[in-house]
Amino acid sequence: MKIISFNANGIRSAANKGFFDWFRAQDADILCVQETKAQEDQLTDACFRPDGHHCFYRDAITKKGYSGVAIHSRREPDEVRTSLGWASFDDEGRYIEARFGNLSVVSFYIPSGSSGELRQGFKFEVMDWLRPIMDEWLASGRDYVLCGDWNIVRSARDIRNWKSNQKNSGCLPAERSWLSGQIGEDGGSDGTAGREGGWVDAYRRLHPEGEDYTWWSNRGAAYAKDVGWRLDYQLVTPGLGERLEACSIAREPRFSDHAPFTVEYAE
């Protein structure tokens, strides 16, 4: 099973840069997209429903051209969910879940707090609200893959400029502690303890010492100099953690300020 997570920073923009041509060549089972920045009725072109994939969207209803998540799957899901029960989060188009038997695949877009204190405050509210939901999923007996842009790095290995970003959204100690504190044996390099039986960070499980990134600022020469952040994850339940085979970050060609992140799981 191959799953791709990709923050498109505008799915129409990514399509114009050849993303769906690239996607067709990947032979993936499921694609999770974040930041579609479109309403579903704007995505009627066949390129947005590639090769007969079943496509499902959760648009932002707070404003057009904002946020939005999607799932494209080769197999038709048994059920698709688009609400977790909190309108402030749901209405920004930040969650969609496809269920296939005992497997749930989620496309998540966690808010950024980089625009100021108001949005950072909302991000902290989302984090507190999501914790018991993620606990419930862990305890459910279902297999979960949580794909998405979490807008948080976990450790010094996940960001080029660790020290200079300690006071910036996405690298704040409280954010890192929240994310790493939900993950199993691999805590953060800043001393955050892992959680017994917690989520598995697919990339970190496969690359314990890896220093790869999935997002680069458009400012300066961040991309050319590889001054990046690892913000895009596939967090999986422990059983799926035992089935991890390989993962990759597709830096080239460039479709967005984020790179597609692919994980392969044993059947």
N, C-alpha and C positions, 0 to 999 in steps of 0.2 A: 504494500500500500504506500503510495506516494502522495504527500500533502504539501502544498505550497501556500505560504502566507506572504502577502504583498500589500504594503501601503502604497497605493497608486498616486497619491497626491493629485487626484483627478483622473478618473478612469478613462475619460475621453482623451485627455492629454496623453496618457500612457498608451492608449490604443493607437494614436497617431504616430507614436514613436516605435511602433511595432511590437508592443507587448504581447498581443494575442497571437501573432505569428510565432513568437518565441514560446509561448505557452503551449501551442499545439505540438511543438517538437519535444516537449518534456514528458509526454505520456503520463501525466499525473491523474490521479483518481479524484482529487478534491483541490480546489483553489479557494482560499479565503482572502477576500479583498477588504481593505480599510481605506477610508477617505475616498469614496467614489466621487464625491462632490457633484452629484447629479441626482435627478429624480428618475424613477424607473421609466417614465414615459419619454424620457430623452434618450433612452438606450435601446431603441427599436432596431437599429442596424444589426444585421446578422453577425457582425464581428463580435458583438457583446454576448452572443450565445454560441460559443464555438463548438463545432463538431458534435452537435446534438447533446451537449451537456445540459443538465437541468440547472437553471439559474434562478437564484432567489436573492431579493434585495430588501434591505431595511433602510429607507431613506430618512434623512432628517426632516422633520416637519416644523422645526423651529425657524428655519430659514433655508431657502434654496441655495444650492451650490455649496453646501456645508456638510462636512463629516460623511456619514453613510457607510454601510458595510454590505458585503455580499458573499454568497457561497455559490460556487459552480461545482457540480458533481457529476461524475460519469454515471453513477447509479442514482436512481430516484430515491430520495429519502422517504422513510416511513412518516416523518413528521418534521415540520419546520417551525421553530419558535422565534419570535422577534421582540418579546417583552419579558423583562425581569421584575416588573411591577413598580418601578419608580419612574414616573413620567419625566422628571428632570433629566434622567439618564437616557431612558428609552427614546424619548422624542428627539434627541440629538442624533439618532441613528448609530448607536454604538455597540449593538449586540444582535447577533443572529446565530441560531443553533440549528444544525441539521442532525437528525437522529436516524441511524441505520442499525436496526436491531439493538444490541447492547452498546453500540458506539455512538457517542455524541461528539460532533465537531463544531466548535464555536469560533466565530470570527468576532474579535473584540477590538475596540478602539478606545483605549483609556485616555481621558482628557489630558491635555498639556496645560501646564501652569505658567508657561513662559511669557504669556501676554500681560501678566500682572497679578496682584494679590487676590482679586476677585476670582479669577479662574484657578489660581493655585488653591484657594480655599475650597472651591468645588471639587478639585482633584482629590484633596484630602477627605472630603465627604464621601466621594465615590469609593476610595480605598477602604474606609471604615465600613461602608455599606456592603461592599463586595466580599469582605472576609468571611462572614458566616455563610454566604451563598457558595463560595468556593469550598468551605468546610463541608457543606451539605453534599456537594458534588463528589468530594473525595470519599465520603462515607456511603454513597448511594449504591455502590457495587457496580456502577456503570463504568465503562472505559471513556475517558474524556481526553480530547485534544483541544487545548485553549490556544488558538492561533491569534496573533495580532501584534499591533503596535502598543506597547505598554507605557511608552514615554518615560521609562525609568531604566537606568543602568544598574547592574547589580554590584559591580566591584571594579577595582582598578584595572582588571583585565578587559573590561568592557567599554573603556573610554580612553582615548589617547591622552587628553589633558586632565588627569585625575585631580591633581591638587588645585588647579585654578578654577575648577567647576564645582567645588564643594558647596557653594552658596547659590548655585543655579538650579532652577527647576529641572528635574530629571536625574539629578545627582545629589539631591538633598539627603542627609542622613536618615530622616524619617521615612522618605520614600524607599530608599534602599533597604532599610530594616524591614519595612512592610513586605516588600517583594521577596527578599531572601529568607525572611522568617517563615514563609509559607512553603519553602522548597526543602526537599529531603536532606540527604547527607551533605550536600554542597552548600554551605552558608556563604556569605559574602567575604571578600578578602579584607573587609574592614572589621572583621570579628563577629559579624552577625551569625548566630548559631543556626544550623539547619534544624529542620523539624522532622522528627521520626515519623515515617510513613507519609511524608508530605509530597508535594508535586515534584516532578522531575523536569528540570530544564534540559530539553533534548540536546541543544548545542553543547552545553557544559558537560553533560554526561559523556558525550562522544569526544569532546575536545577539552579535557580538564585544564590544560594550560593554554588553550587557544586565546588569541587576541585579535579576533576578527570583528568587524563592525557592519552594521546594516543601514546606518544613516549618516549623512554628511551634510553639513550646512552648505547653503548656496553662497555664503559669504566667502570672500577671499579665495584662497586656493585649497579649501579644506578637502575636497575630493581628490585633487591631484596629489596632495601631500598625505592622504589617508588619515586626516585628522577627524576620526569618526566616533560614533557611539553605537553600541549594540542595544537597540531599543525593541527589536522584533523577535518574538519568542514563539516557540511551541512548548507549552507546559503540559505535561501529560501525567495521568494517573500511574501509580507505581507498576501496575501490570504491563502497561504499554511501554514503560521505561525499560522493561526487560526485552522488548521486541525492537528496540532501536537498532538500525543497521548502518545508516549513513546520513549525513546532512551536508548541505552546501549553501553558500551565499553567492548569488549571481551578480557580481559587481558590474559586469559587462554583458551585453550592451546596457546602457543606462536609460531606464524608463521613467525614473522618479528620483526624488532625493533619498528614497529608501531603495534597498535592493531586495529582490525576492529571496525568501528563505525557504528551502526545501528540506523535508525530512522523509526518509524512507523507513518503513516499518515492516518487519517480518509478518507474514500472514499467519 
